[in-house]
Amino acid sequence: MAQNVKTPIYLDNAATTRCDPRVVEAMLPYFTEEYGNPGSRNHRFGWASEAAVDTAREQIAALIGAQPKEIVFTSGSTEGNNLAIKGVAGMYAKAGTGQTARGHIITAMHEHKATLDPCKRLQKEGFDVTYLEPGADGIITAEMVRKAMREDTILVTIMWANNELGTINEVPEIGAVCREKSVIFHTDATQWVGKMPTDVERDNIDLMTFSGHKMYGPKGVGGIYVRRRRPRVRLVAQIEGGGQERGIRSGTLNVTGIVGLGKAAELCKQEMDSDQQRLLALRNRLETGLSEAMEHVHVNGHRERRLPNITNISFGFVEGEGLMMAIKDICCSSGSACTSASLEPSYVLKSLGIGDDLAHSSLRLSMGRWTTEAEIEFAIEKITWAVNHLRDLSPLYDMYKEGIDINAIEWQNH
Ligand SMILES: *Cc1c(COP(=O)(O)O)cnc(C)c1O
């Protein structure tokens, strides 16, 4: 086994990242020294907090090519997606007669639940929703979106990079189709922002969701970009109260979190190129190492159009639960949704046409700013050992090796 590795190792950076210590340091004074409410307009505690929030707005705007005024702070991407999707639906809804819909929304089958569930809610409220089926490579193309467009389409919401696969949808091109048809375009860019170059002007974005804890910032804080001109996008507020964030999102600002998010954005901008190259090398090593050590190793999703830090791999002739148990030292995600009561294979993998068996036996391994080469070597050795061990115990794998066509077997039911 690889030496000098502290276990367990963390390969679940798509679920959340370690907060960068430089981010924590930037946040600390705002707990105990500069603890003013940025809404307090008549004393210096308020002004100091407001100035800190303004700085964070500028840091985020600089990362994504926006104007500071176009950033609305939220508690994260779940809230951001809800606000963007329900906020547009509320503002741009048509009368709807019961015969005709209140408007049409285009999304995709393998979006995050934080997009799918608001869309399902809107369906109950009289909107039509089209769930695009991705290609076998996991990609949503501009052409798919163009074909799904209707006279009454009011919103397209397509994520930039998929959180289970890392695959990258044709976002700038989808934005161009939306612009041409005067339809609002929202992208859930939670896995993208901070890791890949983003320019809301060049990339034709109207609304964009991002979250602190996916980009080495704190949990419970995030934001949405809301375009203010050409076109000006208006949203119905989902949280009402004190009128903060120009009335789009009320509630006392999470100043410490926002300062952390701003600092995280600044660091991501500075370190994007070097992080990207390092992560890509680690990811390539991991995939090559596993593929060379074993047969029946399948990388899911498009091989090139992918984030550098995520890989999703299925291992044939292995049972998913057993695999997770055997690699307890490696913290990662599995294609089996073992968080729910039922053992359903991932709906994301299923949407690509991947069978239940391979979906169940898949791992999502996602690297981050602190992942080391030694950890990757450890992961290769450990996963190879576990897969080989499980295959040794597998009657199916025995049969396969003896040349029996497993799919042709008629299993006897009792
Ligand atoms: C993590 C994630 C979310 C949810 O973000 P929170 O800030 O945790 O609410 C939404 N969409 C995608 C693509 C994600 O990866």
The ligand as a Gaussian input file, in Angstrom:
#p B3LYP/6-31G(d) Opt

LIG

0 1
 C      -24.327000      21.005000      -4.250000
 C      -25.188000      21.361000      -5.393000
 C      -26.402000      22.030000      -5.202000
 C      -26.916000      22.383000      -3.816000
 O      -26.149000      23.419000      -3.280000
 P      -26.261000      23.861000      -1.740000
 O      -25.473000      25.120000      -1.677000
 O      -25.660000      22.747000      -0.959000
 O      -27.695000      24.075000      -1.435000
 C      -27.149000      22.365000      -6.302000
 N      -26.729000      22.060000      -7.539000
 C      -25.580000      21.414000      -7.775000
 C      -25.164000      21.118000      -9.168000
 C      -24.764000      21.043000      -6.708000
 O      -23.642000      20.383000      -6.943000

